[in-house]
Amino acid sequence: MPEDFDRNSAGRGTAFVADLNAVIHELPDRQQDRLKAELDHLASLSNDAVMISAEQVCPMMGIDLEGSEGVQDVLLMLALDYPQAFERVAVQASLNRRTGGRNWSAFQFDDDGTAWALEDDAARAAFVGEAIEILNLPAHRKREADWYQAVRVHPITGEETEIVQATIYVEDRAASELTFGASEGLERQVFQRVLEVGIACNPAERIVEICAAGGKKVRDEYAQAFSKHFAPGSDPPVEAPRRDVLLHTFRSQPVFPVEPADGVERVEVSSLDFFSTGGGFTRFEKRGDGETIYQFLDRRFGQVSPLKAGGWQIVSATLRIVIAAQDGKRRRTLTVTLRSPNTTTIPNKTEADRQLVLKLLERWNLIAPPSPEIDVIEDD
């Protein structure tokens, strides 16, 4: 409708609404309820997050959004002509809203050069079969796994990353309820509940994100199943915490205070990635022990260094934390990469190493404190 369209006016607005209501009221009561429920569902999805999700999913399916007038127009088109794409957009919106939040966990694999078998039909079938076992459901329950590709856009740089996603829909136990039937009397209606398990795979960064009810233990089981069927030659992944990274701390050469109990010999910034407002990227890596990255940038660029000149933003940084030899163990190095807005890649080492790294990053003001545990209410 044009911007000046007034649905409450005494003219065409009122007539239009009255005609729509008349069409709805001519339907049987139960069909009216279903229609209104569907319209409510569409209304709950009419937001910017869903529009972004449509822009990420639809091009991968060959669906052209050019000419669509806003998110409502896109949703109606998808619901009528592309029902599978409609469901995928809704799931993608859920992923965008809740990545790193409640019920979503990210797991990091070591970059060992082994490709994931994401396109292997046998591996997919085996993974879905194990998902049914994790859900502790009878084998005869119907299930459907929807595998598709989407595009994730970096919120700062606009860089596009192709993501392989899967949503597993499983028929749960039959449930029933008393409801009013066509005869206006109570009757028992049987319906099937549907469980959803979601995974999002980023082969470029070797990260898989998993969403499933049941808490961390259950998501760990899905991560192990993913490793078993899609990356059998790789070491099992470890959970990668999703914490907002505070990369502005790297704008000036930071100080890394340590305590004797940490066992840390030295810490150095080994790389910095910058993004410019004009769309440019640049990366600097430390080579040798002659000087730090900060000394090099100051010597080479002076006041036009990306650290000092306007228009440059730090989007990623890598730290090398050298652990001193102790208790018969050799000296070793933990490499940690921080990427905006909330990716913290911690090495696939022991849990003690991971906890040490998290404690140090918090002390050095490089990651935000953990978010308080709150319940999330989300429209489906």
C-alpha positions as CSV (number, residue, x, y, z in Angstrom):
1,M,0.0,0.0,0.0
2,P,1.2,3.5,-0.6
3,E,2.6,5.4,2.4
4,D,-0.5,7.7,2.6
5,F,-2.9,4.8,2.8
6,D,-5.2,5.2,5.8
7,R,-6.8,2.0,6.9
8,N,-9.0,3.9,9.5
9,S,-10.4,6.5,7.1
10,A,-14.0,6.6,6.1
11,G,-13.0,6.0,2.5
12,R,-11.1,3.3,0.8
13,G,-9.2,2.3,4.0
14,T,-12.4,1.3,5.8
15,A,-13.9,-0.4,2.7
16,F,-10.7,-2.4,2.2
17,V,-10.6,-3.7,5.8
18,A,-14.3,-4.4,5.8
19,D,-14.0,-6.5,2.6
20,L,-11.2,-8.5,4.1
21,N,-13.1,-9.1,7.3
22,A,-16.1,-10.2,5.2
23,V,-14.0,-12.8,3.4
24,I,-12.7,-14.1,6.7
25,H,-16.1,-14.2,8.4
26,E,-17.5,-16.3,5.5
27,L,-15.2,-19.1,6.4
28,P,-16.0,-21.9,8.9
29,D,-15.0,-21.1,12.4
30,R,-12.1,-23.5,12.6
31,Q,-10.8,-22.4,9.3
32,Q,-11.0,-18.8,10.5
33,D,-8.9,-19.8,13.6
34,R,-6.3,-21.4,11.4
35,L,-6.1,-18.4,9.1
36,K,-5.8,-16.0,11.9
37,A,-3.1,-18.1,13.6
38,E,-1.1,-18.1,10.3
39,L,-1.5,-14.4,9.9
40,D,-0.3,-13.9,13.5
41,H,2.8,-16.1,12.7
42,L,3.5,-14.0,9.6
43,A,3.2,-10.8,11.7
44,S,5.6,-12.2,14.3
45,L,8.2,-12.7,11.6
46,S,7.8,-9.2,10.1
47,N,11.0,-7.7,11.4
48,D,14.4,-6.7,10.1
49,A,16.1,-9.8,11.4
50,V,13.9,-12.0,9.2
51,M,14.5,-9.8,6.2
52,I,18.2,-10.2,6.6
53,S,17.7,-13.9,6.9
54,A,15.7,-13.9,3.7
55,E,18.5,-12.1,1.9
56,Q,20.9,-14.8,3.1
57,V,18.9,-17.8,2.3
58,C,16.9,-16.9,-0.9
59,P,19.7,-16.2,-3.3
60,M,21.2,-19.7,-2.5
61,M,17.9,-21.2,-3.6
62,G,17.6,-19.0,-6.8
63,I,14.7,-17.0,-5.4
64,D,14.9,-13.4,-6.6
65,L,13.8,-10.8,-4.0
66,E,14.1,-7.8,-6.4
67,G,10.9,-5.8,-6.6
68,S,9.6,-7.0,-3.2
69,E,8.1,-4.2,-1.1
70,G,9.5,-4.9,2.3
71,V,9.6,-7.9,4.6
72,Q,5.8,-8.5,4.6
73,D,5.8,-8.8,0.8
74,V,8.7,-11.2,0.9
75,L,7.1,-13.4,3.6
76,L,3.8,-13.6,1.7
77,M,5.6,-14.6,-1.5
78,L,7.6,-17.3,0.3
79,A,4.6,-18.7,2.2
80,L,2.6,-19.0,-1.0
81,D,5.2,-20.1,-3.5
82,Y,8.2,-21.4,-1.6
83,P,7.0,-23.0,1.7
84,Q,10.4,-24.8,2.3
85,A,12.3,-21.5,1.8
86,F,9.8,-19.9,4.2
87,E,10.7,-22.4,7.0
88,R,14.4,-22.0,6.2
89,V,14.2,-18.2,6.6
90,A,12.5,-18.6,10.0
91,V,15.2,-21.0,11.2
92,Q,17.9,-18.7,9.9
93,A,16.4,-15.8,11.8
94,S,16.4,-18.0,14.9
95,L,20.1,-18.7,14.3
96,N,20.9,-15.0,13.8
97,R,19.2,-14.0,16.9
98,R,20.5,-16.7,19.2
99,T,24.0,-17.6,17.9
100,G,26.1,-17.7,21.0
101,G,23.1,-17.4,23.2
102,R,20.9,-19.8,25.1
103,N,20.6,-23.2,23.5
104,W,23.2,-22.5,20.8
105,S,26.8,-23.7,21.3
106,A,29.8,-23.3,19.0
107,F,32.5,-26.0,18.7
108,Q,35.9,-25.4,17.3
109,F,37.9,-28.0,15.3
110,D,41.7,-27.8,14.9
111,D,42.7,-26.7,11.4
112,D,44.3,-30.0,10.3
113,G,43.6,-29.6,6.6
114,T,41.1,-32.5,6.6
115,A,37.9,-31.6,4.7
116,W,34.5,-32.3,6.2
117,A,32.3,-34.8,4.5
118,L,29.3,-32.5,4.5
119,E,28.0,-33.6,1.1
120,D,28.2,-37.3,1.8
121,D,24.7,-38.7,1.9
122,A,25.8,-41.7,3.9
123,A,27.4,-39.5,6.5
124,R,24.2,-37.3,6.7
125,A,22.0,-40.4,7.1
126,A,24.2,-41.8,9.9
127,F,24.3,-38.4,11.7
128,V,20.5,-38.1,11.6
129,G,20.2,-41.7,12.9
130,E,22.5,-40.9,15.8
131,A,20.5,-37.7,16.4
132,I,17.4,-40.0,17.0
133,E,19.4,-42.0,19.5
134,I,20.5,-38.9,21.3
135,L,16.9,-37.7,21.5
136,N,16.1,-41.2,22.9
137,L,13.2,-41.7,20.5
138,P,12.0,-45.0,19.0
139,A,13.5,-45.7,15.6
140,H,10.1,-45.8,13.9
141,R,9.4,-42.1,14.5
142,K,9.4,-40.2,11.3
143,R,12.2,-37.8,10.7
144,E,13.3,-35.3,8.1
145,A,16.6,-33.5,7.7
146,D,16.6,-30.4,5.6
147,W,20.2,-29.6,4.4
148,Y,20.8,-26.2,2.7
149,Q,23.3,-23.4,2.3
150,A,23.0,-19.9,3.5
151,V,25.2,-16.8,3.6
152,R,26.4,-15.2,6.8
153,V,27.4,-11.5,6.4
154,H,29.9,-10.0,8.8
155,P,28.2,-7.1,10.7
156,I,31.2,-4.8,10.2
157,T,33.1,-5.8,7.1
158,G,30.2,-7.1,5.1
159,E,32.3,-10.2,4.2
160,E,30.1,-13.1,3.1
161,T,30.7,-16.6,4.4
162,E,28.9,-19.6,3.0
163,I,27.4,-21.7,5.8
164,V,26.0,-25.3,5.5
165,Q,23.0,-25.7,7.7
166,A,20.7,-28.5,8.6
167,T,17.4,-28.6,10.6
168,I,16.3,-32.0,11.8
169,Y,12.6,-32.4,12.3
170,V,11.5,-35.4,14.3
171,E,8.1,-36.8,15.0
172,D,7.8,-37.2,18.8
173,R,5.2,-39.1,20.7
174,A,1.6,-38.7,19.9
175,A,-0.2,-36.2,22.1
176,S,-3.9,-35.4,22.4
177,E,-6.2,-32.8,23.8
178,L,-9.9,-32.1,24.2
179,T,-11.2,-29.4,21.8
180,F,-14.5,-28.2,20.4
181,G,-15.4,-30.0,17.2
182,A,-17.7,-29.2,14.4
183,S,-20.7,-30.3,16.4
184,E,-19.8,-27.8,19.2
185,G,-19.2,-30.7,21.5
186,L,-15.9,-31.8,23.0
187,E,-13.9,-34.3,21.0
188,R,-10.4,-35.7,21.3
189,Q,-7.9,-34.4,18.7
190,V,-4.6,-36.2,18.2
191,F,-1.6,-34.3,16.9
192,Q,2.1,-34.9,16.5
193,R,4.7,-32.8,18.2
194,V,7.9,-31.9,16.3
195,L,11.3,-31.6,17.8
196,E,14.0,-29.5,16.1
197,V,17.8,-29.8,16.1
198,G,19.8,-27.2,14.2
199,I,23.4,-27.2,13.1
200,A,25.3,-24.6,11.2
201,C,28.7,-25.5,9.7
202,N,31.4,-23.0,8.8
203,P,34.1,-25.1,7.1
204,A,36.3,-22.0,6.5
205,E,36.7,-21.3,10.2
206,R,36.3,-25.0,11.3
207,I,33.4,-24.2,13.5
208,V,30.1,-26.0,13.9
209,E,27.2,-24.4,15.9
210,I,24.6,-26.7,17.4
211,C,21.1,-25.9,18.8
212,A,19.2,-28.5,20.8
213,A,17.1,-28.6,23.9
214,G,18.6,-30.4,26.8
215,G,21.6,-28.3,27.9
216,K,25.3,-28.5,27.3
217,K,25.6,-32.2,27.8
218,V,23.2,-32.9,24.9
219,R,24.9,-30.4,22.6
220,D,28.3,-32.1,23.5
221,E,26.8,-35.4,22.3
222,Y,25.8,-33.8,19.0
223,A,29.3,-32.3,18.5
224,Q,30.8,-35.8,19.1
225,A,28.3,-37.2,16.6
226,F,29.2,-34.5,14.0
227,S,32.9,-35.3,14.5
228,K,32.4,-39.0,14.1
229,H,30.4,-38.8,10.9
230,F,31.7,-35.7,9.1
231,A,35.3,-35.3,10.4
232,P,36.4,-38.8,11.5
233,G,40.1,-38.0,10.9
234,S,40.1,-34.9,13.1
235,D,40.5,-34.5,16.8
236,P,37.2,-34.0,18.6
237,P,36.1,-30.4,18.8
238,V,35.9,-28.3,21.9
239,E,33.3,-25.7,22.8
240,A,34.2,-22.2,21.7
241,P,32.8,-19.5,24.0
242,R,30.8,-16.8,22.4
243,R,31.8,-13.6,24.2
244,D,31.9,-10.1,22.9
245,V,35.5,-9.2,22.1
246,L,37.0,-5.9,23.1
247,L,39.3,-5.3,20.2
248,H,39.7,-1.5,20.9
249,T,42.1,-2.6,23.7
250,F,44.6,-3.4,20.9
251,R,44.5,0.2,19.6
252,S,47.5,1.0,21.7
253,Q,50.1,-1.6,22.8
254,P,48.4,-3.4,25.6
255,V,50.0,-4.6,28.8
256,F,49.4,-8.2,29.8
257,P,49.8,-8.6,33.5
258,V,50.4,-12.1,34.7
259,E,50.8,-13.8,38.1
260,P,53.3,-16.4,39.1
261,A,50.6,-19.0,39.4
262,D,49.7,-18.5,35.7
263,G,53.0,-20.0,34.6
264,V,53.1,-17.6,31.6
265,E,56.6,-16.8,30.3
266,R,55.6,-14.1,27.8
267,V,52.6,-12.8,25.7
268,E,52.8,-11.2,22.3
269,V,50.4,-9.9,19.7
270,S,51.2,-12.0,16.6
271,S,48.7,-10.5,14.1
272,L,46.2,-7.7,13.6
273,D,43.5,-7.4,10.9
274,F,42.1,-4.1,9.9
275,F,39.0,-3.0,7.9
276,S,38.7,0.4,6.5
277,T,35.5,2.4,6.0
278,G,36.2,2.4,2.2
279,G,36.0,-1.4,2.2
280,G,39.7,-2.3,2.3
281,F,41.4,-5.1,4.3
282,T,44.9,-5.3,5.6
283,R,46.7,-7.8,7.8
284,F,50.0,-7.5,9.7
285,E,51.8,-10.5,11.2
286,K,54.8,-10.5,13.6
287,R,57.9,-12.1,12.1
288,G,60.9,-12.8,14.2
289,D,61.8,-11.3,17.5
290,G,63.4,-8.0,16.3
291,E,60.4,-5.8,17.1
292,T,56.7,-5.9,18.0
293,I,53.9,-5.3,15.5
294,Y,53.4,-1.9,17.2
295,Q,57.0,-0.9,16.7
296,F,56.9,-2.0,13.1
297,L,53.7,-0.1,12.3
298,D,55.0,3.0,14.0
299,R,58.4,2.8,12.2
300,R,56.9,2.0,8.8
301,F,53.8,4.2,8.7
302,G,54.1,6.7,11.5
303,Q,51.0,8.9,11.9
304,V,49.2,7.2,9.0
305,S,49.4,3.8,10.7
306,P,46.0,2.0,10.8
307,L,46.4,2.2,14.6
308,K,46.5,6.1,14.5
309,A,44.8,7.2,11.2
310,G,41.0,7.5,11.1
311,G,38.8,5.1,9.1
312,W,40.5,1.9,10.2
313,Q,38.9,-0.6,12.6
314,I,40.5,-3.7,14.2
315,V,38.4,-6.7,13.3
316,S,40.7,-9.5,14.4
317,A,43.7,-10.1,16.6
318,T,45.9,-13.1,17.5
319,L,47.8,-13.6,20.7
320,R,50.6,-16.1,21.4
321,I,50.7,-17.0,25.1
322,V,54.0,-18.9,25.9
323,I,53.7,-21.2,28.9
324,A,56.9,-21.8,30.7
325,A,58.4,-25.3,31.2
326,Q,57.4,-26.7,34.5
327,D,56.7,-30.0,36.3
328,G,58.7,-31.9,33.7
329,K,56.6,-30.4,30.8
330,R,58.3,-28.6,27.9
331,R,57.6,-25.0,27.1
332,R,54.5,-24.6,24.9
333,T,52.5,-21.9,23.1
334,L,48.8,-21.3,23.2
335,T,47.5,-19.4,20.2
336,V,44.2,-17.4,20.7
337,T,42.4,-15.6,17.9
338,L,39.7,-12.9,18.6
339,R,37.3,-11.9,15.8
340,S,34.6,-9.3,16.0
341,P,31.9,-9.3,17.1
342,N,32.0,-12.4,19.4
343,T,34.3,-15.2,18.2
344,T,36.9,-16.5,20.6
345,T,39.0,-19.3,19.1
346,I,40.8,-21.1,21.9
347,P,43.2,-23.9,21.1
348,N,42.0,-27.5,21.3
349,K,44.0,-28.3,24.3
350,T,43.1,-29.4,27.9
351,E,40.2,-27.9,29.8
352,A,42.7,-26.4,32.2
353,D,44.4,-24.5,29.4
354,R,41.0,-23.3,28.2
355,Q,40.1,-22.0,31.6
356,L,43.4,-20.3,32.0
357,V,43.1,-18.5,28.6
358,L,39.6,-17.3,29.5
359,K,40.8,-16.0,32.9
360,L,43.7,-14.2,31.2
361,L,41.5,-12.6,28.5
362,E,39.1,-11.3,31.1
363,R,42.0,-9.9,33.2
364,W,43.4,-8.2,30.1
365,N,40.1,-6.6,29.2
366,L,39.9,-8.4,25.8
367,I,36.5,-10.2,26.2
368,A,33.4,-9.0,27.9
369,P,32.0,-10.7,31.0
370,P,29.7,-13.6,30.4
371,S,26.1,-12.7,29.9
372,P,23.8,-13.6,32.8
373,E,21.7,-16.7,32.3
374,I,18.2,-15.6,31.3
375,D,15.3,-17.4,29.7
376,V,14.7,-16.5,26.1
377,I,11.1,-16.4,24.8
378,E,11.0,-16.6,21.0
379,D,8.1,-16.5,18.5
380,D,8.2,-19.5,16.1
